[in-house]
Amino acid sequence: MEPNISFVAGLIGDATRASMLTALMGGKALTATELAIEAGITSQTASSHLSKLVDGQLLIVRKQGRHKYFQLKGSDVAQLLEMLLNITSKTTHSKTVTGPSDPRLRQARVCYDHLAGELSVALFNSLIKNEWIGDNGINDNEARLTVTGKAFFTELGVDFNILSTSKRPICKACLDWSERRSHLAGALGQWVLNDIFNKGWASKDLDSRAIHFTPAGLKLFAKKYDLPLLSTQGSQ
């Protein structure tokens, strides 16, 4: 029996549920009340929608004490939503500038668990230029880590023994919603974002997916990955 595409499409296709799913694209777990506010509905109505998304295997519930938090079930769900954002913006607003209107979101944002936006696309381009990632298979959303690339990231502190235990690809080309070019996803993309946060180069906005780089952090990020001189627009 073939998978029922219409079932998943119906879950995502509802405007209210789509708003909730998009709100969870930042990778952060949210409560039913927080998601109700995002969707502009009552908590009771939100509970009904969330139950459908959980039953449909798009969300998971995490309990902590008396509170319940909702989160996207995995990176594959986030990737599907990002692809739908790309398709929707092309088909319904062909004359509109692609991606979010907020310049902070356009420059740098969280895409589930990796960096997206202008800076992430610049990073991906540099990885290709320096032959740290091979361009074979990018059209199929796969990016090949080269021998020199593995040496480069190992020197930066990546433990590939740990990364290789993940079921997800080491590196993956993800089509950026605003830039319409590839950015780095996969286990390595997640490591890069965590490294940025751990080094204090940037912080995530409290109420959106925007990432704010400090001026010094932006310069260090550019130097580390051999990026061209970057604008500090949107940085602290």
C-alpha positions as CSV (number, residue, x, y, z in Angstrom):
1,M,0.0,0.0,0.0
2,E,1.4,3.4,-1.0
3,P,1.9,6.2,1.6
4,N,-1.1,8.5,1.9
5,I,0.3,11.9,0.8
6,S,-3.0,13.6,1.1
7,F,-3.2,12.8,4.8
8,V,0.1,14.7,5.5
9,A,-0.8,17.4,3.0
10,G,-4.2,17.9,4.7
11,L,-2.5,18.4,8.1
12,I,-0.1,21.0,6.8
13,G,-2.6,22.6,4.5
14,D,-4.7,24.0,7.2
15,A,-3.8,27.7,7.8
16,T,-3.8,27.4,11.6
17,R,-1.7,24.3,11.7
18,A,0.7,25.8,9.1
19,S,1.2,28.8,11.4
20,M,2.0,26.5,14.3
21,L,4.4,24.4,12.3
22,T,6.2,27.5,11.0
23,A,6.5,28.8,14.5
24,L,8.4,25.6,15.5
25,M,10.9,26.0,12.6
26,G,13.3,27.6,15.0
27,G,13.8,24.2,16.7
28,K,12.5,25.5,20.0
29,A,9.8,23.6,21.9
30,L,6.7,25.7,22.6
31,T,3.6,25.2,24.8
32,A,0.1,25.0,23.5
33,T,-0.6,28.5,24.8
34,E,2.4,30.0,23.0
35,L,1.4,28.2,19.8
36,A,-2.2,29.5,20.2
37,I,-0.8,33.0,20.3
38,E,1.3,32.4,17.2
39,A,-1.8,31.2,15.3
40,G,-4.2,33.8,16.8
41,I,-6.6,31.2,18.2
42,T,-7.9,30.1,21.6
43,S,-6.0,27.5,23.7
44,Q,-8.9,25.1,23.3
45,T,-8.8,25.3,19.5
46,A,-5.0,25.0,19.6
47,S,-5.2,21.7,21.6
48,S,-7.4,20.2,18.9
49,H,-5.0,21.1,16.1
50,L,-2.0,20.0,18.1
51,S,-3.5,16.6,18.8
52,K,-3.9,16.1,15.0
53,L,-0.3,17.1,14.3
54,V,1.0,14.7,17.0
55,D,-1.2,11.9,15.8
56,G,0.0,12.6,12.3
57,Q,3.6,12.2,13.3
58,L,4.6,15.8,12.6
59,L,5.1,16.9,16.2
60,I,6.3,15.3,19.4
61,V,5.3,16.1,22.9
62,R,7.8,16.6,25.6
63,K,6.7,16.7,29.2
64,Q,8.5,18.6,32.0
65,G,6.7,18.7,35.3
66,R,3.1,19.8,34.7
67,H,4.0,21.4,31.4
68,K,3.8,20.0,27.9
69,Y,6.0,21.3,25.1
70,F,5.5,20.7,21.4
71,Q,8.4,20.3,18.9
72,L,8.8,19.2,15.3
73,K,9.4,15.5,15.2
74,G,12.6,15.7,13.2
75,S,14.8,17.5,10.6
76,D,12.9,15.8,7.8
77,V,9.7,17.6,8.8
78,A,11.6,20.9,9.0
79,Q,13.0,20.3,5.6
80,L,9.6,19.7,4.2
81,L,8.3,22.9,5.6
82,E,11.2,24.9,4.2
83,M,10.6,23.4,0.8
84,L,6.9,24.3,1.0
85,L,7.9,27.9,1.9
86,N,10.0,28.0,-1.2
87,I,7.3,26.6,-3.5
88,T,4.6,28.8,-2.0
89,S,6.5,32.1,-2.3
90,K,7.2,31.3,-6.0
91,T,3.7,30.3,-7.0
92,T,1.6,32.8,-5.1
93,H,3.7,35.9,-5.1
94,S,5.9,35.7,-8.2
95,K,6.6,39.5,-8.2
96,T,7.4,39.7,-4.4
97,V,10.9,39.6,-3.0
98,T,11.5,36.0,-1.8
99,G,11.8,35.2,1.8
100,P,11.0,37.2,5.0
101,S,10.7,40.9,4.9
102,D,12.6,41.3,8.2
103,P,16.2,42.0,7.3
104,R,17.4,40.2,10.4
105,L,15.7,37.0,9.3
106,R,17.1,37.4,5.8
107,Q,20.7,37.8,7.1
108,A,20.7,34.9,9.6
109,R,18.1,32.7,11.1
110,V,17.6,29.2,12.5
111,C,16.3,26.5,10.1
112,Y,15.3,23.9,12.7
113,D,18.9,23.1,13.9
114,H,21.2,24.8,11.4
115,L,22.0,28.3,10.1
116,A,20.0,29.8,7.2
117,G,19.9,33.1,5.4
118,E,22.5,35.2,3.6
119,L,25.4,34.2,6.0
120,S,24.7,30.5,5.6
121,V,24.6,30.8,1.8
122,A,27.9,32.6,1.9
123,L,29.3,29.9,4.1
124,F,28.2,27.2,1.7
125,N,29.7,29.0,-1.3
126,S,33.0,29.3,0.6
127,L,33.0,25.6,1.4
128,I,32.6,24.9,-2.3
129,K,35.2,27.4,-3.4
130,N,37.8,26.0,-0.9
131,E,36.9,22.5,-2.0
132,W,36.0,21.5,1.6
133,I,32.7,20.3,0.1
134,G,32.3,18.7,-3.3
135,D,29.6,19.9,-5.7
136,N,28.7,16.4,-6.8
137,G,25.1,15.7,-6.0
138,I,24.1,19.2,-4.8
139,N,21.1,19.1,-7.2
140,D,19.9,16.1,-5.2
141,N,20.3,17.9,-1.9
142,E,23.4,16.0,-1.1
143,A,26.8,17.6,-0.5
144,R,30.0,15.5,-0.3
145,L,32.6,16.3,2.4
146,T,36.0,16.1,0.8
147,V,39.2,14.8,2.4
148,T,40.5,18.3,2.8
149,G,37.2,19.4,4.2
150,K,37.2,16.7,6.8
151,A,40.7,17.8,7.8
152,F,39.6,21.4,8.0
153,F,36.6,20.7,10.2
154,T,38.6,18.2,12.4
155,E,41.1,21.0,13.1
156,L,38.1,23.2,14.1
157,G,37.1,20.6,16.6
158,V,34.5,18.4,14.8
159,D,34.5,14.8,16.1
160,F,33.4,12.9,13.0
161,N,33.2,9.6,15.0
162,I,30.3,11.2,16.9
163,L,28.7,12.8,13.8
164,S,28.9,9.5,11.9
165,T,26.7,7.8,14.5
166,S,23.8,10.0,13.4
167,K,21.2,8.6,10.9
168,R,21.2,11.9,9.1
169,P,23.8,12.8,6.4
170,I,27.1,14.5,7.6
171,C,26.4,17.4,5.3
172,K,23.4,18.3,3.2
173,A,22.5,21.0,0.7
174,C,19.3,22.7,1.8
175,L,17.6,25.2,-0.5
176,D,17.4,28.5,1.3
177,W,14.0,30.1,1.4
178,S,15.1,33.7,1.0
179,E,18.2,33.3,-1.0
180,R,17.1,30.5,-3.3
181,R,20.6,29.0,-3.1
182,S,21.9,26.2,-1.0
183,H,23.0,26.5,2.6
184,L,24.6,23.8,4.8
185,A,22.4,21.4,6.7
186,G,22.9,17.9,8.1
187,A,24.9,17.0,11.1
188,L,27.8,19.3,10.1
189,G,25.4,22.2,9.6
190,Q,24.1,21.6,13.1
191,W,27.6,21.6,14.5
192,V,28.4,24.9,12.8
193,L,25.4,26.6,14.4
194,N,26.1,25.2,17.8
195,D,29.7,26.3,17.5
196,I,28.6,29.9,16.7
197,F,26.4,30.0,19.8
198,N,29.0,28.3,22.0
199,K,31.7,30.8,21.1
200,G,29.3,33.7,21.8
201,W,29.5,35.1,18.3
202,A,25.8,35.3,18.0
203,S,22.5,34.7,19.9
204,K,19.0,33.7,18.9
205,D,16.1,36.2,19.1
206,L,13.8,35.4,21.9
207,D,10.6,35.7,19.8
208,S,11.6,34.8,16.3
209,R,14.1,32.6,14.3
210,A,16.4,35.6,13.8
211,I,20.1,35.2,14.8
212,H,22.0,38.3,15.9
213,F,25.8,38.3,15.3
214,T,27.9,40.7,17.3
215,P,30.2,42.8,15.1
216,A,33.2,40.9,16.5
217,G,31.5,37.6,16.1
218,L,30.6,38.3,12.5
219,K,34.2,39.2,11.7
220,L,35.5,36.0,13.4
221,F,32.9,33.9,11.6
222,A,33.9,35.4,8.2
223,K,37.6,34.8,9.0
224,K,37.1,31.3,10.2
225,Y,35.3,30.2,7.0
226,D,37.1,32.4,4.5
227,L,34.0,34.5,3.7
228,P,34.1,37.8,1.9
229,L,33.8,41.1,3.8
230,L,30.3,40.9,5.3
231,S,27.8,43.6,6.1
232,T,27.1,44.0,9.8
233,Q,23.4,44.7,9.1
234,G,21.3,43.0,11.7
235,S,24.2,42.4,14.0
236,Q,24.4,43.8,17.5
